[in-house]
Amino acid sequence: MIKRLTICETCAVSGAYAQGAALADAMRGLTEDGWELQMHACLSVCAEPVAVAVQAQGKATYVFAGVTSADAADLAVFTRLYDAAPDGWIDDARPAGRLRFCLKSRVPAL
């Protein structure tokens, strides 16, 4: 099964450098169990950098915004919660710390 974290590579606070790469660097080594890390030019949540999408085949898709490299450990916890949910639908994301407040969209699987 393909499992992917997609991080916006162009997300930046106005007047600052793009911050997606810093989040990607912080995530390296924190994700396990076949997670792919992918950078993408834009996830269209520009007002709240950095945007991250969490996806897997046959599971719900999540889009977060306002994520920083300081949230890397919470994002890693979220991937474990997501792995444990058969359809990707997470009812209690409290273990994912601040990340749960960054959720912008949750789309059910097809």
FIDREN-73779 format. One record per atom (N, C-alpha, C): x, y, z. Coordinates in steps of 0.1 Angstrom, whole numbers, padded with zeros to 4 digits, always signed. Each point is the difference from the previous one (the first is absolute). Example, Ala and Ser with C-alpha at 12.3 -4.5 7.8 and 13.67 -1.06 7.14 Angstrom:
<rs>
+0132-0057+0078
-0009+0012+0000
+0009+0012+0000
-0004+0011-0007
+0009+0011+0000
-0008+0011+0008
</rs>
This chain:
<rs>
+0008-0012+0000
-0008+0012+0000
+0009+0012+0000
-0003+0010-0008
+0007+0013-0001
-0006+0009+0011
+0010+0005+0008
-0004+0009+0011
+0009+0012-0002
-0006+0012-0001
+0008+0012-0004
-0003+0012+0009
+0011+0007+0004
-0001+0013+0006
+0005+0010-0011
-0009+0009-0004
+0004+0010-0010
+0001+0013+0007
+0012+0007-0001
+0002+0012+0006
+0002+0011-0010
-0006+0011+0002
+0001+0011-0010
+0014+0006+0001
+0007+0000-0012
+0013+0005+0000
+0001+0015-0002
-0011+0007-0003
+0000+0015-0002
-0006+0007+0012
-0006-0006+0009
-0007+0007+0012
+0010+0009+0007
-0004+0012+0002
+0009+0009+0007
-0009+0011+0006
+0004+0005+0012
-0006+0012+0006
+0004+0011-0008
-0009+0010-0002
+0003+0011-0009
+0014+0006+0003
+0008+0002-0010
+0013+0006+0002
+0011-0010+0005
-0003-0012+0002
+0009-0010+0005
+0003-0011-0011
+0010-0008+0003
+0004-0010-0009
-0010-0012+0001
-0001-0008-0010
-0009-0012+0001
+0005-0009+0011
-0010-0005+0008
+0003-0008+0012
-0003-0015-0001
-0006-0004-0012
-0003-0014-0001
+0012-0009+0001
+0012+0004-0005
+0012-0008+0000
+0004-0003+0015
-0002+0010+0008
+0004-0002+0014
-0009-0010+0007
-0013+0000-0004
-0009-0010+0006
+0004-0014-0006
+0003-0001-0013
+0004-0013-0006
+0012-0005+0007
+0010+0008+0003
+0012-0004+0006
-0003-0005+0014
-0009+0007+0008
-0003-0004+0013
-0008-0014+0000
-0007-0003-0011
-0008-0012-0001
+0009-0012-0003
+0011+0002-0007
+0009-0011-0004
+0004-0008+0012
-0003-0013+0000
+0004-0009+0011
-0011-0001+0010
-0010+0009+0000
-0011-0001+0010
-0011-0009-0006
-0002-0001-0013
-0010-0008-0006
+0005-0014-0002
-0008-0010+0002
+0004-0014-0002
-0010-0007-0008
+0002-0013-0002
-0011-0009-0005
-0004+0004-0014
+0010+0004-0009
-0004+0002-0014
-0005+0013-0004
+0001+0010+0009
-0005+0013-0004
+0010+0007-0010
-0006+0006-0010
+0008+0007-0010
-0001+0015+0004
+0011+0007-0002
+0000+0015+0003
+0001+0007-0014
-0009+0008-0004
+0000+0006-0013
-0002+0015+0002
+0007+0008-0008
-0001+0014+0000
-0009+0004-0013
-0008+0010+0002
-0009+0004-0012
+0000+0015+0000
-0001+0006-0012
+0001+0014-0001
-0010+0009+0007
-0013-0005+0001
-0010+0008+0008
-0012-0009+0003
-0005+0001+0012
-0011-0007+0005
-0012+0009+0002
+0001+0013-0004
-0010+0010+0000
-0006+0003+0014
+0008+0000+0010
-0003+0005+0013
+0010+0011+0003
+0002+0009-0009
+0011+0010+0000
-0001+0009+0012
-0012+0003+0006
-0001+0009+0011
+0005-0005+0013
+0003-0014+0000
+0004-0006+0013
+0012-0010-0003
+0011+0005-0003
+0011-0009-0003
+0005-0007+0013
+0004-0012-0001
+0002-0009-0010
-0011-0010-0001
-0004-0004-0013
-0011-0009-0002
+0006-0014-0002
-0008-0010+0006
+0004-0014-0001
-0012-0009-0003
+0001-0009-0010
-0011-0010-0002
+0005-0013+0004
-0009-0008+0006
+0002-0014+0004
-0009-0008-0008
+0005-0010-0007
-0008-0008-0009
+0005-0015+0000
-0010-0009-0003
+0004-0014-0002
-0012-0006-0008
+0004-0010-0008
-0010-0007-0008
-0012-0005+0009
-0012+0003-0004
-0012-0005+0007
-0002+0006+0014
+0006+0011+0002
-0001+0007+0013
-0004+0015-0002
-0005+0006+0011
-0003+0014-0001
+0012+0008-0002
-0001+0012-0006
+0010+0009-0002
-0001+0012+0009
+0011+0004+0006
+0000+0011+0010
+0009+0011-0006
-0004+0013+0002
+0008+0011-0004
+0001+0009+0013
+0012+0003+0003
+0004+0008+0012
+0006+0013-0006
-0001+0011+0008
+0007+0012-0003
+0005+0007+0012
+0010+0008-0001
+0006+0007+0012
+0009-0010+0007
+0005-0010-0007
+0009-0010+0006
+0015+0006-0001
+0007-0002+0011
+0014+0004+0000
+0009-0012+0003
+0013+0002-0001
+0009-0011+0003
-0001-0004+0014
-0005+0009+0009
-0002-0003+0014
-0011-0010+0002
-0009-0002-0010
-0011-0010+0000
+0004-0013-0005
+0012-0003-0004
+0004-0012-0006
-0003-0012+0008
+0003+0000+0013
-0003-0011+0009
-0015-0003+0000
-0008+0011+0001
-0015-0002+0000
-0005-0006-0014
+0006+0004-0011
-0003-0005-0013
+0004-0015+0000
+0011-0004+0005
+0004-0014+0001
-0010-0008+0008
-0005+0005+0011
-0010-0006+0008
-0013-0002-0008
-0004+0011-0007
-0011-0001-0009
+0001-0011-0010
+0011-0002-0006
+0002-0011-0010
-0003-0014+0007
+0004-0001+0012
-0002-0013+0007
-0015-0002+0003
-0007+0011+0004
-0015-0001+0002
-0006-0003-0013
+0004+0006-0011
-0006-0002-0013
+0003-0015-0005
+0012-0005+0003
+0003-0014-0004
-0010-0010+0008
-0003+0004+0012
-0009-0009+0009
-0014+0001-0004
-0004+0010-0007
-0015+0001-0004
-0002-0006-0014
-0008-0011+0000
-0002-0007-0013
-0004+0009-0012
-0009+0010+0003
-0004+0008-0011
+0006+0014+0000
+0010+0002+0010
+0007+0013+0001
-0008+0010+0008
-0012-0003+0004
-0008+0009+0007
+0003+0000+0015
+0006+0011+0005
+0005+0000+0014
-0010+0008+0008
-0006-0006+0010
-0010+0006+0008
+0006+0008+0012
+0011-0004+0005
+0007+0007+0011
+0014+0003-0004
+0003+0012-0003
+0014+0004-0005
+0007+0007+0012
-0005-0001+0012
+0007+0007+0011
+0015-0004+0001
+0003-0013-0002
+0014-0004+0001
+0010+0008-0010
-0006+0005-0010
+0008+0008-0010
+0002+0014+0004
-0003+0003+0012
+0004+0014+0005
-0006+0011-0008
+0008+0011-0002
-0004+0012-0006
-0005-0002-0015
+0005-0011-0006
-0003-0003-0014
-0015-0001-0002
-0008-0005+0010
-0014-0001-0002
-0007+0013-0002
+0006+0011+0005
-0006+0013-0002
+0004+0006-0014
+0008-0007-0007
+0005+0005-0013
-0008-0006-0012
-0010-0009+0004
-0007-0007-0010
-0009+0009-0008
+0001+0000-0013
-0009+0008-0009
-0010-0008-0007
+0003-0012-0003
-0009-0009-0008
+0002-0014+0002
-0011-0008+0001
+0001-0015+0001
-0010-0005-0010
+0005-0007-0010
-0008-0005-0011
-0001-0015+0001
-0012-0006+0000
-0001-0015+0001
+0006-0006-0013
+0004-0013+0002
+0006-0007-0011
-0011-0003-0010
+0004-0003-0012
-0010-0003-0011
-0006-0014+0003
</rs>
